[in-house]
Amino acid sequence: MKRVNWREVGKFGAGATFVGTIANGYLWAYDISTPFPLVGCMIPPWLFGVRAILSVVLFGICAYVAYFRAPARA
């Protein structure tokens, strides 16, 4: 059974959350609300701000796992 390389998982997570932070921060900063598919509701801009903050926290965790934590000994 192959072991999970958490450093690579952290790199992927850091990249994905960084992109999410930029997208959500843009929608929040420019006060853009978007429709929620198939429901007919609108997602308010303040919710994008909350999502951007959560993405920054997740980015920090993933970046720590990927780049700053000492490598595990085999």
CHARMM-style PDB file with segment names, atoms N, HN, CA, C and O in Angstrom:
ATOM      1  N   MET     1       0.842  -1.174   0.000  1.00  0.00      PROA
ATOM      2  CA  MET     1       0.000   0.000   0.000  1.00  0.00      PROA
ATOM      3  C   MET     1       0.886   1.235   0.000  1.00  0.00      PROA
ATOM      4  O   MET     1       1.835   1.336   0.778  1.00  0.00      PROA
ATOM      5  N   LYS     2       0.563   2.175  -0.885  1.00  0.00      PROA
ATOM      6  HN  LYS     2      -0.207   2.093  -1.517  1.00  0.00      PROA
ATOM      7  CA  LYS     2       1.382   3.375  -1.022  1.00  0.00      PROA
ATOM      8  C   LYS     2       0.995   4.414   0.031  1.00  0.00      PROA
ATOM      9  O   LYS     2      -0.185   4.620   0.314  1.00  0.00      PROA
ATOM     10  N   ARG     3       1.998   5.057   0.598  1.00  0.00      PROA
ATOM     11  HN  ARG     3       2.957   4.890   0.368  1.00  0.00      PROA
ATOM     12  CA  ARG     3       1.768   6.088   1.604  1.00  0.00      PROA
ATOM     13  C   ARG     3       1.437   7.409   0.927  1.00  0.00      PROA
ATOM     14  O   ARG     3       1.853   7.664  -0.203  1.00  0.00      PROA
ATOM     15  N   VAL     4       0.688   8.239   1.626  1.00  0.00      PROA
ATOM     16  HN  VAL     4       0.349   8.032   2.543  1.00  0.00      PROA
ATOM     17  CA  VAL     4       0.309   9.557   1.116  1.00  0.00      PROA
ATOM     18  C   VAL     4       1.458  10.526   1.366  1.00  0.00      PROA
ATOM     19  O   VAL     4       1.954  10.636   2.487  1.00  0.00      PROA
ATOM     20  N   ASN     5       1.872  11.220   0.325  1.00  0.00      PROA
ATOM     21  HN  ASN     5       1.468  11.130  -0.586  1.00  0.00      PROA
ATOM     22  CA  ASN     5       2.904  12.233   0.463  1.00  0.00      PROA
ATOM     23  C   ASN     5       2.215  13.558   0.840  1.00  0.00      PROA
ATOM     24  O   ASN     5       1.721  14.280  -0.027  1.00  0.00      PROA
ATOM     25  N   TRP     6       2.193  13.857   2.125  1.00  0.00      PROA
ATOM     26  HN  TRP     6       2.594  13.271   2.829  1.00  0.00      PROA
ATOM     27  CA  TRP     6       1.458  15.016   2.619  1.00  0.00      PROA
ATOM     28  C   TRP     6       2.050  16.329   2.139  1.00  0.00      PROA
ATOM     29  O   TRP     6       1.352  17.341   2.080  1.00  0.00      PROA
ATOM     30  N   ARG     7       3.312  16.323   1.801  1.00  0.00      PROA
ATOM     31  HN  ARG     7       3.879  15.501   1.849  1.00  0.00      PROA
ATOM     32  CA  ARG     7       3.931  17.535   1.274  1.00  0.00      PROA
ATOM     33  C   ARG     7       3.297  17.907  -0.074  1.00  0.00      PROA
ATOM     34  O   ARG     7       3.028  19.080  -0.332  1.00  0.00      PROA
ATOM     35  N   GLU     8       3.063  16.912  -0.923  1.00  0.00      PROA
ATOM     36  HN  GLU     8       3.282  15.959  -0.713  1.00  0.00      PROA
ATOM     37  CA  GLU     8       2.425  17.172  -2.214  1.00  0.00      PROA
ATOM     38  C   GLU     8       0.958  17.557  -2.040  1.00  0.00      PROA
ATOM     39  O   GLU     8       0.450  18.410  -2.768  1.00  0.00      PROA
ATOM     40  N   VAL     9       0.286  16.944  -1.095  1.00  0.00      PROA
ATOM     41  HN  VAL     9       0.698  16.251  -0.504  1.00  0.00      PROA
ATOM     42  CA  VAL     9      -1.107  17.311  -0.808  1.00  0.00      PROA
ATOM     43  C   VAL     9      -1.164  18.759  -0.336  1.00  0.00      PROA
ATOM     44  O   VAL     9      -2.061  19.504  -0.729  1.00  0.00      PROA
ATOM     45  N   GLY    10      -0.221  19.157   0.496  1.00  0.00      PROA
ATOM     46  HN  GLY    10       0.507  18.551   0.815  1.00  0.00      PROA
ATOM     47  CA  GLY    10      -0.164  20.539   0.969  1.00  0.00      PROA
ATOM     48  C   GLY    10       0.102  21.528  -0.154  1.00  0.00      PROA
ATOM     49  O   GLY    10      -0.462  22.622  -0.157  1.00  0.00      PROA
ATOM     50  N   LYS    11       0.956  21.159  -1.111  1.00  0.00      PROA
ATOM     51  HN  LYS    11       1.413  20.270  -1.108  1.00  0.00      PROA
ATOM     52  CA  LYS    11       1.227  22.038  -2.251  1.00  0.00      PROA
ATOM     53  C   LYS    11      -0.028  22.244  -3.083  1.00  0.00      PROA
ATOM     54  O   LYS    11      -0.342  23.365  -3.481  1.00  0.00      PROA
ATOM     55  N   PHE    12      -0.744  21.157  -3.343  1.00  0.00      PROA
ATOM     56  HN  PHE    12      -0.489  20.245  -3.020  1.00  0.00      PROA
ATOM     57  CA  PHE    12      -1.990  21.263  -4.102  1.00  0.00      PROA
ATOM     58  C   PHE    12      -3.009  22.107  -3.349  1.00  0.00      PROA
ATOM     59  O   PHE    12      -3.651  22.979  -3.934  1.00  0.00      PROA
ATOM     60  N   GLY    13      -3.158  21.848  -2.054  1.00  0.00      PROA
ATOM     61  HN  GLY    13      -2.636  21.140  -1.579  1.00  0.00      PROA
ATOM     62  CA  GLY    13      -4.124  22.601  -1.244  1.00  0.00      PROA
ATOM     63  C   GLY    13      -3.768  24.075  -1.161  1.00  0.00      PROA
ATOM     64  O   GLY    13      -4.650  24.933  -1.200  1.00  0.00      PROA
ATOM     65  N   ALA    14      -2.475  24.375  -1.047  1.00  0.00      PROA
ATOM     66  HN  ALA    14      -1.759  23.679  -1.015  1.00  0.00      PROA
ATOM     67  CA  ALA    14      -2.052  25.774  -0.977  1.00  0.00      PROA
ATOM     68  C   ALA    14      -2.382  26.504  -2.273  1.00  0.00      PROA
ATOM     69  O   ALA    14      -2.857  27.639  -2.245  1.00  0.00      PROA
ATOM     70  N   GLY    15      -2.137  25.868  -3.390  1.00  0.00      PROA
ATOM     71  HN  GLY    15      -1.751  24.946  -3.414  1.00  0.00      PROA
ATOM     72  CA  GLY    15      -2.453  26.499  -4.676  1.00  0.00      PROA
ATOM     73  C   GLY    15      -3.945  26.702  -4.861  1.00  0.00      PROA
ATOM     74  O   GLY    15      -4.381  27.761  -5.314  1.00  0.00      PROA
ATOM     75  N   ALA    16      -4.731  25.689  -4.512  1.00  0.00      PROA
ATOM     76  HN  ALA    16      -4.377  24.829  -4.144  1.00  0.00      PROA
ATOM     77  CA  ALA    16      -6.177  25.782  -4.684  1.00  0.00      PROA
ATOM     78  C   ALA    16      -6.781  26.844  -3.768  1.00  0.00      PROA
ATOM     79  O   ALA    16      -7.639  27.614  -4.200  1.00  0.00      PROA
ATOM     80  N   THR    17      -6.350  26.895  -2.527  1.00  0.00      PROA
ATOM     81  HN  THR    17      -5.653  26.270  -2.176  1.00  0.00      PROA
ATOM     82  CA  THR    17      -6.914  27.890  -1.615  1.00  0.00      PROA
ATOM     83  C   THR    17      -6.427  29.299  -1.949  1.00  0.00      PROA
ATOM     84  O   THR    17      -7.140  30.272  -1.701  1.00  0.00      PROA
ATOM     85  N   PHE    18      -5.225  29.419  -2.506  1.00  0.00      PROA
ATOM     86  HN  PHE    18      -4.646  28.629  -2.707  1.00  0.00      PROA
ATOM     87  CA  PHE    18      -4.745  30.740  -2.920  1.00  0.00      PROA
ATOM     88  C   PHE    18      -5.617  31.295  -4.038  1.00  0.00      PROA
ATOM     89  O   PHE    18      -5.992  32.467  -4.014  1.00  0.00      PROA
ATOM     90  N   VAL    19      -5.938  30.459  -5.011  1.00  0.00      PROA
ATOM     91  HN  VAL    19      -5.633  29.507  -5.031  1.00  0.00      PROA
ATOM     92  CA  VAL    19      -6.804  30.887  -6.115  1.00  0.00      PROA
ATOM     93  C   VAL    19      -8.200  31.232  -5.589  1.00  0.00      PROA
ATOM     94  O   VAL    19      -8.801  32.216  -6.021  1.00  0.00      PROA
ATOM     95  N   GLY    20      -8.713  30.426  -4.662  1.00  0.00      PROA
ATOM     96  HN  GLY    20      -8.225  29.627  -4.312  1.00  0.00      PROA
ATOM     97  CA  GLY    20     -10.014  30.716  -4.074  1.00  0.00      PROA
ATOM     98  C   GLY    20     -10.026  32.020  -3.301  1.00  0.00      PROA
ATOM     99  O   GLY    20     -11.015  32.753  -3.323  1.00  0.00      PROA
ATOM    100  N   THR    21      -8.937  32.308  -2.621  1.00  0.00      PROA
ATOM    101  HN  THR    21      -8.134  31.713  -2.602  1.00  0.00      PROA
ATOM    102  CA  THR    21      -8.827  33.561  -1.881  1.00  0.00      PROA
ATOM    103  C   THR    21      -8.878  34.759  -2.820  1.00  0.00      PROA
ATOM    104  O   THR    21      -9.568  35.742  -2.548  1.00  0.00      PROA
ATOM    105  N   ILE    22      -8.149  34.674  -3.918  1.00  0.00      PROA
ATOM    106  HN  ILE    22      -7.588  33.876  -4.139  1.00  0.00      PROA
ATOM    107  CA  ILE    22      -8.123  35.771  -4.886  1.00  0.00      PROA
ATOM    108  C   ILE    22      -9.511  35.974  -5.494  1.00  0.00      PROA
ATOM    109  O   ILE    22      -9.984  37.106  -5.599  1.00  0.00      PROA
ATOM    110  N   ALA    23     -10.161  34.885  -5.893  1.00  0.00      PROA
ATOM    111  HN  ALA    23      -9.777  33.966  -5.807  1.00  0.00      PROA
ATOM    112  CA  ALA    23     -11.484  34.993  -6.522  1.00  0.00      PROA
ATOM    113  C   ALA    23     -12.525  35.545  -5.548  1.00  0.00      PROA
ATOM    114  O   ALA    23     -13.277  36.456  -5.896  1.00  0.00      PROA
ATOM    115  N   ASN    24     -12.574  35.005  -4.347  1.00  0.00      PROA
ATOM    116  HN  ASN    24     -11.964  34.265  -4.065  1.00  0.00      PROA
ATOM    117  CA  ASN    24     -13.551  35.480  -3.364  1.00  0.00      PROA
ATOM    118  C   ASN    24     -13.254  36.910  -2.918  1.00  0.00      PROA
ATOM    119  O   ASN    24     -14.171  37.706  -2.713  1.00  0.00      PROA
ATOM    120  N   GLY    25     -11.989  37.227  -2.770  1.00  0.00      PROA
ATOM    121  HN  GLY    25     -11.244  36.581  -2.936  1.00  0.00      PROA
ATOM    122  CA  GLY    25     -11.613  38.591  -2.393  1.00  0.00      PROA
ATOM    123  C   GLY    25     -11.988  39.601  -3.469  1.00  0.00      PROA
ATOM    124  O   GLY    25     -12.411  40.714  -3.156  1.00  0.00      PROA
ATOM    125  N   TYR    26     -11.838  39.223  -4.720  1.00  0.00      PROA
ATOM    126  HN  TYR    26     -11.495  38.318  -4.974  1.00  0.00      PROA
ATOM    127  CA  TYR    26     -12.229  40.105  -5.823  1.00  0.00      PROA
ATOM    128  C   TYR    26     -13.733  40.358  -5.798  1.00  0.00      PROA
ATOM    129  O   TYR    26     -14.173  41.502  -5.904  1.00  0.00      PROA
ATOM    130  N   LEU    27     -14.524  39.290  -5.658  1.00  0.00      PROA
ATOM    131  HN  LEU    27     -14.166  38.360  -5.571  1.00  0.00      PROA
ATOM    132  CA  LEU    27     -15.979  39.446  -5.642  1.00  0.00      PROA
ATOM    133  C   LEU    27     -16.439  40.277  -4.451  1.00  0.00      PROA
ATOM    134  O   LEU    27     -17.396  41.044  -4.560  1.00  0.00      PROA
ATOM    135  N   TRP    28     -15.761  40.128  -3.314  1.00  0.00      PROA
ATOM    136  HN  TRP    28     -14.984  39.505  -3.226  1.00  0.00      PROA
ATOM    137  CA  TRP    28     -16.111  40.919  -2.136  1.00  0.00      PROA
ATOM    138  C   TRP    28     -15.709  42.383  -2.308  1.00  0.00      PROA
ATOM    139  O   TRP    28     -16.490  43.285  -2.002  1.00  0.00      PROA
ATOM    140  N   ALA    29     -14.490  42.615  -2.797  1.00  0.00      PROA
ATOM    141  HN  ALA    29     -13.856  41.882  -3.044  1.00  0.00      PROA
ATOM    142  CA  ALA    29     -13.965  43.981  -2.900  1.00  0.00      PROA
ATOM    143  C   ALA    29     -14.768  44.830  -3.882  1.00  0.00      PROA
ATOM    144  O   ALA    29     -14.941  46.030  -3.669  1.00  0.00      PROA
ATOM    145  N   TYR    30     -15.255  44.216  -4.948  1.00  0.00      PROA
ATOM    146  HN  TYR    30     -15.115  43.241  -5.121  1.00  0.00      PROA
ATOM    147  CA  TYR    30     -16.002  44.963  -5.949  1.00  0.00      PROA
ATOM    148  C   TYR    30     -17.507  44.843  -5.771  1.00  0.00      PROA
ATOM    149  O   TYR    30     -18.274  45.243  -6.647  1.00  0.00      PROA
ATOM    150  N   ASP    31     -17.933  44.292  -4.635  1.00  0.00      PROA
ATOM    151  HN  ASP    31     -17.310  43.967  -3.923  1.00  0.00      PROA
ATOM    152  CA  ASP    31     -19.346  44.239  -4.255  1.00  0.00      PROA
ATOM    153  C   ASP    31     -20.211  43.572  -5.330  1.00  0.00      PROA
ATOM    154  O   ASP    31     -21.233  44.108  -5.758  1.00  0.00      PROA
ATOM    155  N   ILE    32     -19.762  42.386  -5.749  1.00  0.00      PROA
ATOM    156  HN  ILE    32     -18.932  41.951  -5.401  1.00  0.00      PROA
ATOM    157  CA  ILE    32     -20.464  41.637  -6.788  1.00  0.00      PROA
ATOM    158  C   ILE    32     -21.217  40.486  -6.140  1.00  0.00      PROA
ATOM    159  O   ILE    32     -20.627  39.675  -5.428  1.00  0.00      PROA
ATOM    160  N   SER    33     -22.504  40.417  -6.385  1.00  0.00      PROA
ATOM    161  HN  SER    33     -22.983  41.077  -6.964  1.00  0.00      PROA
ATOM    162  CA  SER    33     -23.274  39.259  -5.923  1.00  0.00      PROA
ATOM    163  C   SER    33     -23.542  38.363  -7.127  1.00  0.00      PROA
ATOM    164  O   SER    33     -23.727  38.852  -8.242  1.00  0.00      PROA
ATOM    165  N   THR    34     -23.563  37.062  -6.900  1.00  0.00      PROA
ATOM    166  HN  THR    34     -23.413  36.665  -5.995  1.00  0.00      PROA
ATOM    167  CA  THR    34     -23.736  36.108  -7.996  1.00  0.00      PROA
ATOM    168  C   THR    34     -24.930  35.205  -7.713  1.00  0.00      PROA
ATOM    169  O   THR    34     -25.264  34.952  -6.556  1.00  0.00      PROA
ATOM    170  N   PRO    35     -25.569  34.722  -8.769  1.00  0.00      PROA
ATOM    171  CA  PRO    35     -26.712  33.829  -8.563  1.00  0.00      PROA
ATOM    172  C   PRO    35     -26.254  32.438  -8.138  1.00  0.00      PROA
ATOM    173  O   PRO    35     -25.209  31.955  -8.574  1.00  0.00      PROA
ATOM    174  N   PHE    36     -27.037  31.814  -7.297  1.00  0.00      PROA
ATOM    175  HN  PHE    36     -27.886  32.206  -6.944  1.00  0.00      PROA
ATOM    176  CA  PHE    36     -26.788  30.434  -6.866  1.00  0.00      PROA
ATOM    177  C   PHE    36     -27.492  29.521  -7.854  1.00  0.00      PROA
ATOM    178  O   PHE    36     -28.711  29.612  -7.998  1.00  0.00      PROA
ATOM    179  N   PRO    37     -26.766  28.642  -8.542  1.00  0.00      PROA
ATOM    180  CA  PRO    37     -27.364  27.843  -9.608  1.00  0.00      PROA
ATOM    181  C   PRO    37     -28.521  26.965  -9.123  1.00  0.00      PROA
ATOM    182  O   PRO    37     -28.471  26.391  -8.035  1.00  0.00      PROA
ATOM    183  N   LEU    38     -29.537  26.877  -9.936  1.00  0.00      PROA
ATOM    184  HN  LEU    38     -29.578  27.343 -10.820  1.00  0.00      PROA
ATOM    185  CA  LEU    38     -30.709  26.001  -9.772  1.00  0.00      PROA
ATOM    186  C   LEU    38     -31.613  26.355  -8.595  1.00  0.00      PROA
ATOM    187  O   LEU    38     -32.616  25.673  -8.381  1.00  0.00      PROA
ATOM    188  N   VAL    39     -31.299  27.386  -7.833  1.00  0.00      PROA
ATOM    189  HN  VAL    39     -30.485  27.939  -8.007  1.00  0.00      PROA
ATOM    190  CA  VAL    39     -32.116  27.732  -6.674  1.00  0.00      PROA
ATOM    191  C   VAL    39     -32.807  29.077  -6.886  1.00  0.00      PROA
ATOM    192  O   VAL    39     -33.936  29.268  -6.435  1.00  0.00      PROA
ATOM    193  N   GLY    40     -32.156  29.990  -7.553  1.00  0.00      PROA
ATOM    194  HN  GLY    40     -31.238  29.835  -7.919  1.00  0.00      PROA
ATOM    195  CA  GLY    40     -32.738  31.297  -7.789  1.00  0.00      PROA
ATOM    196  C   GLY    40     -32.371  32.329  -6.744  1.00  0.00      PROA
ATOM    197  O   GLY    40     -32.879  33.450  -6.792  1.00  0.00      PROA
ATOM    198  N   CYS    41     -31.510  31.991  -5.808  1.00  0.00      PROA
ATOM    199  HN  CYS    41     -31.098  31.081  -5.769  1.00  0.00      PROA
ATOM    200  CA  CYS    41     -31.067  32.930  -4.777  1.00  0.00      PROA
ATOM    201  C   CYS    41     -29.777  33.613  -5.223  1.00  0.00      PROA
ATOM    202  O   CYS    41     -29.092  33.149  -6.134  1.00  0.00      PROA
ATOM    203  N   MET    42     -29.467  34.716  -4.564  1.00  0.00      PROA
ATOM    204  HN  MET    42     -30.024  35.092  -3.824  1.00  0.00      PROA
ATOM    205  CA  MET    42     -28.216  35.418  -4.832  1.00  0.00      PROA
ATOM    206  C   MET    42     -27.274  35.241  -3.648  1.00  0.00      PROA
ATOM    207  O   MET    42     -27.701  35.250  -2.494  1.00  0.00      PROA
ATOM    208  N   ILE    43     -25.993  35.080  -3.948  1.00  0.00      PROA
ATOM    209  HN  ILE    43     -25.647  35.073  -4.886  1.00  0.00      PROA
ATOM    210  CA  ILE    43     -24.977  34.997  -2.899  1.00  0.00      PROA
ATOM    211  C   ILE    43     -24.495  36.420  -2.637  1.00  0.00      PROA
ATOM    212  O   ILE    43     -23.973  37.064  -3.546  1.00  0.00      PROA
ATOM    213  N   PRO    44     -24.659  36.927  -1.411  1.00  0.00      PROA
ATOM    214  CA  PRO    44     -24.288  38.319  -1.134  1.00  0.00      PROA
ATOM    215  C   PRO    44     -22.769  38.494  -1.052  1.00  0.00      PROA
ATOM    216  O   PRO    44     -22.050  37.544  -0.744  1.00  0.00      PROA
ATOM    217  N   PRO    45     -22.289  39.695  -1.326  1.00  0.00      PROA
ATOM    218  CA  PRO    45     -20.846  39.949  -1.310  1.00  0.00      PROA
ATOM    219  C   PRO    45     -20.194  39.698   0.051  1.00  0.00      PROA
ATOM    220  O   PRO    45     -19.042  39.264   0.093  1.00  0.00      PROA
ATOM    221  N   TRP    46     -20.885  39.955   1.162  1.00  0.00      PROA
ATOM    222  HN  TRP    46     -21.821  40.307   1.128  1.00  0.00      PROA
ATOM    223  CA  TRP    46     -20.265  39.747   2.471  1.00  0.00      PROA
ATOM    224  C   TRP    46     -19.907  38.279   2.674  1.00  0.00      PROA
ATOM    225  O   TRP    46     -18.948  37.969   3.380  1.00  0.00      PROA
ATOM    226  N   LEU    47     -20.672  37.370   2.059  1.00  0.00      PROA
ATOM    227  HN  LEU    47     -21.451  37.622   1.485  1.00  0.00      PROA
ATOM    228  CA  LEU    47     -20.358  35.949   2.181  1.00  0.00      PROA
ATOM    229  C   LEU    47     -19.053  35.608   1.453  1.00  0.00      PROA
ATOM    230  O   LEU    47     -18.304  34.734   1.889  1.00  0.00      PROA
ATOM    231  N   PHE    48     -18.789  36.294   0.354  1.00  0.00      PROA
ATOM    232  HN  PHE    48     -19.397  37.004  -0.001  1.00  0.00      PROA
ATOM    233  CA  PHE    48     -17.516  36.099  -0.330  1.00  0.00      PROA
ATOM    234  C   PHE    48     -16.355  36.591   0.527  1.00  0.00      PROA
ATOM    235  O   PHE    48     -15.266  36.019   0.483  1.00  0.00      PROA
ATOM    236  N   GLY    49     -16.578  37.645   1.303  1.00  0.00      PROA
ATOM    237  HN  GLY    49     -17.463  38.110   1.339  1.00  0.00      PROA
ATOM    238  CA  GLY    49     -15.533  38.116   2.225  1.00  0.00      PROA
ATOM    239  C   GLY    49     -15.236  37.086   3.296  1.00  0.00      PROA
ATOM    240  O   GLY    49     -14.074  36.857   3.633  1.00  0.00      PROA
ATOM    241  N   VAL    50     -16.281  36.456   3.840  1.00  0.00      PROA
ATOM    242  HN  VAL    50     -17.225  36.641   3.567  1.00  0.00      PROA
ATOM    243  CA  VAL    50     -16.084  35.404   4.846  1.00  0.00      PROA
ATOM    244  C   VAL    50     -15.338  34.230   4.235  1.00  0.00      PROA
ATOM    245  O   VAL    50     -14.426  33.678   4.852  1.00  0.00      PROA
ATOM    246  N   ARG    51     -15.725  33.849   3.022  1.00  0.00      PROA
ATOM    247  HN  ARG    51     -16.465  34.298   2.522  1.00  0.00      PROA
ATOM    248  CA  ARG    51     -15.050  32.735   2.356  1.00  0.00      PROA
ATOM    249  C   ARG    51     -13.586  33.060   2.064  1.00  0.00      PROA
ATOM    250  O   ARG    51     -12.732  32.176   2.129  1.00  0.00      PROA
ATOM    251  N   ALA    52     -13.289  34.325   1.741  1.00  0.00      PROA
ATOM    252  HN  ALA    52     -13.983  35.043   1.688  1.00  0.00      PROA
ATOM    253  CA  ALA    52     -11.906  34.724   1.487  1.00  0.00      PROA
ATOM    254  C   ALA    52     -11.068  34.603   2.758  1.00  0.00      PROA
ATOM    255  O   ALA    52      -9.923  34.155   2.711  1.00  0.00      PROA
ATOM    256  N   ILE    53     -11.638  35.001   3.882  1.00  0.00      PROA
ATOM    257  HN  ILE    53     -12.569  35.365   3.920  1.00  0.00      PROA
ATOM    258  CA  ILE    53     -10.910  34.901   5.152  1.00  0.00      PROA
ATOM    259  C   ILE    53     -10.650  33.437   5.506  1.00  0.00      PROA
ATOM    260  O   ILE    53      -9.548  33.085   5.926  1.00  0.00      PROA
ATOM    261  N   LEU    54     -11.658  32.587   5.338  1.00  0.00      PROA
ATOM    262  HN  LEU    54     -12.554  32.873   4.997  1.00  0.00      PROA
ATOM    263  CA  LEU    54     -11.467  31.158   5.605  1.00  0.00      PROA
ATOM    264  C   LEU    54     -10.428  30.554   4.660  1.00  0.00      PROA
ATOM    265  O   LEU    54      -9.651  29.687   5.060  1.00  0.00      PROA
ATOM    266  N   SER    55     -10.416  31.007   3.417  1.00  0.00      PROA
ATOM    267  HN  SER    55     -11.047  31.712   3.092  1.00  0.00      PROA
ATOM    268  CA  SER    55      -9.432  30.504   2.464  1.00  0.00      PROA
ATOM    269  C   SER    55      -8.018  30.917   2.845  1.00  0.00      PROA
ATOM    270  O   SER    55      -7.072  30.159   2.630  1.00  0.00      PROA
ATOM    271  N   VAL    56      -7.865  32.117   3.411  1.00  0.00      PROA
ATOM    272  HN  VAL    56      -8.633  32.733   3.585  1.00  0.00      PROA
ATOM    273  CA  VAL    56      -6.534  32.550   3.862  1.00  0.00      PROA
ATOM    274  C   VAL    56      -6.036  31.643   4.984  1.00  0.00      PROA
ATOM    275  O   VAL    56      -4.862  31.277   5.020  1.00  0.00      PROA
ATOM    276  N   VAL    57      -6.934  31.283   5.897  1.00  0.00      PROA
ATOM    277  HN  VAL    57      -7.889  31.580   5.868  1.00  0.00      PROA
ATOM    278  CA  VAL    57      -6.558  30.394   7.001  1.00  0.00      PROA
ATOM    279  C   VAL    57      -6.158  29.021   6.462  1.00  0.00      PROA
ATOM    280  O   VAL    57      -5.135  28.464   6.859  1.00  0.00      PROA
ATOM    281  N   LEU    58      -6.973  28.481   5.556  1.00  0.00      PROA
ATOM    282  HN  LEU    58      -7.804  28.933   5.234  1.00  0.00      PROA
ATOM    283  CA  LEU    58      -6.635  27.179   4.972  1.00  0.00      PROA
ATOM    284  C   LEU    58      -5.350  27.247   4.158  1.00  0.00      PROA
ATOM    285  O   LEU    58      -4.573  26.293   4.152  1.00  0.00      PROA
ATOM    286  N   PHE    59      -5.117  28.360   3.472  1.00  0.00      PROA
ATOM    287  HN  PHE    59      -5.748  29.136   3.477  1.00  0.00      PROA
ATOM    288  CA  PHE    59      -3.866  28.533   2.734  1.00  0.00      PROA
ATOM    289  C   PHE    59      -2.670  28.487   3.682  1.00  0.00      PROA
ATOM    290  O   PHE    59      -1.654  27.860   3.380  1.00  0.00      PROA
ATOM    291  N   GLY    60      -2.794  29.149   4.819  1.00  0.00      PROA
ATOM    292  HN  GLY    60      -3.619  29.659   5.064  1.00  0.00      PROA
ATOM    293  CA  GLY    60      -1.699  29.127   5.785  1.00  0.00      PROA
ATOM    294  C   GLY    60      -1.401  27.724   6.291  1.00  0.00      PROA
ATOM    295  O   GLY    60      -0.238  27.347   6.434  1.00  0.00      PROA
ATOM    296  N   ILE    61      -2.435  26.958   6.558  1.00  0.00      PROA
ATOM    297  HN  ILE    61      -3.380  27.263   6.441  1.00  0.00      PROA
ATOM    298  CA  ILE    61      -2.240  25.582   7.022  1.00  0.00      PROA
ATOM    299  C   ILE    61      -1.589  24.740   5.940  1.00  0.00      PROA
ATOM    300  O   ILE    61      -0.633  24.010   6.205  1.00  0.00      PROA
ATOM    301  N   CYS    62      -2.102  24.837   4.727  1.00  0.00      PROA
ATOM    302  HN  CYS    62      -2.878  25.430   4.512  1.00  0.00      PROA
ATOM    303  CA  CYS    62      -1.549  24.037   3.628  1.00  0.00      PROA
ATOM    304  C   CYS    62      -0.113  24.454   3.292  1.00  0.00      PROA
ATOM    305  O   CYS    62       0.731  23.602   3.015  1.00  0.00      PROA
ATOM    306  N   ALA    63       0.159  25.751   3.316  1.00  0.00      PROA
ATOM    307  HN  ALA    63      -0.527  26.443   3.541  1.00  0.00      PROA
ATOM    308  CA  ALA    63       1.517  26.216   3.032  1.00  0.00      PROA
ATOM    309  C   ALA    63       2.487  25.733   4.108  1.00  0.00      PROA
ATOM    310  O   ALA    63       3.630  25.388   3.806  1.00  0.00      PROA
ATOM    311  N   TYR    64       2.036  25.707   5.353  1.00  0.00      PROA
ATOM    312  HN  TYR    64       1.108  25.987   5.598  1.00  0.00      PROA
ATOM    313  CA  TYR    64       2.886  25.200   6.423  1.00  0.00      PROA
ATOM    314  C   TYR    64       3.212  23.726   6.193  1.00  0.00      PROA
ATOM    315  O   TYR    64       4.366  23.314   6.312  1.00  0.00      PROA
ATOM    316  N   VAL    65       2.200  22.941   5.867  1.00  0.00      PROA
ATOM    317  HN  VAL    65       1.262  23.276   5.770  1.00  0.00      PROA
ATOM    318  CA  VAL    65       2.411  21.507   5.628  1.00  0.00      PROA
ATOM    319  C   VAL    65       3.324  21.294   4.432  1.00  0.00      PROA
ATOM    320  O   VAL    65       4.174  20.405   4.453  1.00  0.00      PROA
ATOM    321  N   ALA    66       3.157  22.101   3.389  1.00  0.00      PROA
ATOM    322  HN  ALA    66       2.466  22.824   3.373  1.00  0.00      PROA
ATOM    323  CA  ALA    66       3.895  21.877   2.147  1.00  0.00      PROA
ATOM    324  C   ALA    66       5.313  22.424   2.178  1.00  0.00      PROA
ATOM    325  O   ALA    66       6.223  21.795   1.638  1.00  0.00      PROA
ATOM    326  N   TYR    67       5.524  23.583   2.799  1.00  0.00      PROA
ATOM    327  HN  TYR    67       4.785  24.094   3.238  1.00  0.00      PROA
ATOM    328  CA  TYR    67       6.798  24.255   2.632  1.00  0.00      PROA
ATOM    329  C   TYR    67       7.585  24.507   3.914  1.00  0.00      PROA
ATOM    330  O   TYR    67       8.812  24.588   3.857  1.00  0.00      PROA
ATOM    331  N   PHE    68       6.940  24.633   5.049  1.00  0.00      PROA
ATOM    332  HN  PHE    68       5.943  24.567   5.095  1.00  0.00      PROA
ATOM    333  CA  PHE    68       7.659  25.061   6.250  1.00  0.00      PROA
ATOM    334  C   PHE    68       7.873  23.984   7.287  1.00  0.00      PROA
ATOM    335  O   PHE    68       8.769  24.103   8.122  1.00  0.00      PROA
ATOM    336  N   ARG    69       7.080  22.944   7.255  1.00  0.00      PROA
ATOM    337  HN  ARG    69       6.352  22.847   6.577  1.00  0.00      PROA
ATOM    338  CA  ARG    69       7.229  21.868   8.244  1.00  0.00      PROA
ATOM    339  C   ARG    69       8.472  21.045   7.899  1.00  0.00      PROA
ATOM    340  O   ARG    69       8.792  20.832   6.729  1.00  0.00      PROA
ATOM    341  N   ALA    70       9.149  20.596   8.930  1.00  0.00      PROA
ATOM    342  HN  ALA    70       8.889  20.769   9.880  1.00  0.00      PROA
ATOM    343  CA  ALA    70      10.329  19.762   8.696  1.00  0.00      PROA
ATOM    344  C   ALA    70       9.916  18.456   8.041  1.00  0.00      PROA
ATOM    345  O   ALA    70       8.894  17.881   8.416  1.00  0.00      PROA
ATOM    346  N   PRO    71      10.681  17.975   7.076  1.00  0.00      PROA
ATOM    347  CA  PRO    71      10.304  16.727   6.402  1.00  0.00      PROA
ATOM    348  C   PRO    71      10.338  15.550   7.383  1.00  0.00      PROA
ATOM    349  O   PRO    71      11.173  15.484   8.285  1.00  0.00      PROA
ATOM    350  N   ALA    72       9.409  14.640   7.169  1.00  0.00      PROA
ATOM    351  HN  ALA    72       8.731  14.694   6.436  1.00  0.00      PROA
ATOM    352  CA  ALA    72       9.342  13.441   8.010  1.00  0.00      PROA
ATOM    353  C   ALA    72      10.504  12.510   7.679  1.00  0.00      PROA
ATOM    354  O   ALA    72      10.918  12.396   6.525  1.00  0.00      PROA
ATOM    355  N   ARG    73      11.011  11.862   8.689  1.00  0.00      PROA
ATOM    356  HN  ARG    73      10.675  11.954   9.627  1.00  0.00      PROA
ATOM    357  CA  ARG    73      12.112  10.922   8.466  1.00  0.00      PROA
ATOM    358  C   ARG    73      11.555   9.574   8.059  1.00  0.00      PROA
ATOM    359  O   ARG    73      10.568   9.097   8.620  1.00  0.00      PROA
ATOM    360  N   ALA    74      12.190   8.975   7.090  1.00  0.00      PROA
ATOM    361  HN  ALA    74      12.992   9.363   6.635  1.00  0.00      PROA
ATOM    362  CA  ALA    74      11.707   7.680   6.587  1.00  0.00      PROA
ATOM    363  C   ALA    74      12.171   6.528   7.445  1.00  0.00      PROA
ATOM    364  OT1 ALA    74      11.851   5.375   7.156  1.00  0.00      PROA
TER     365      ALA     74
END
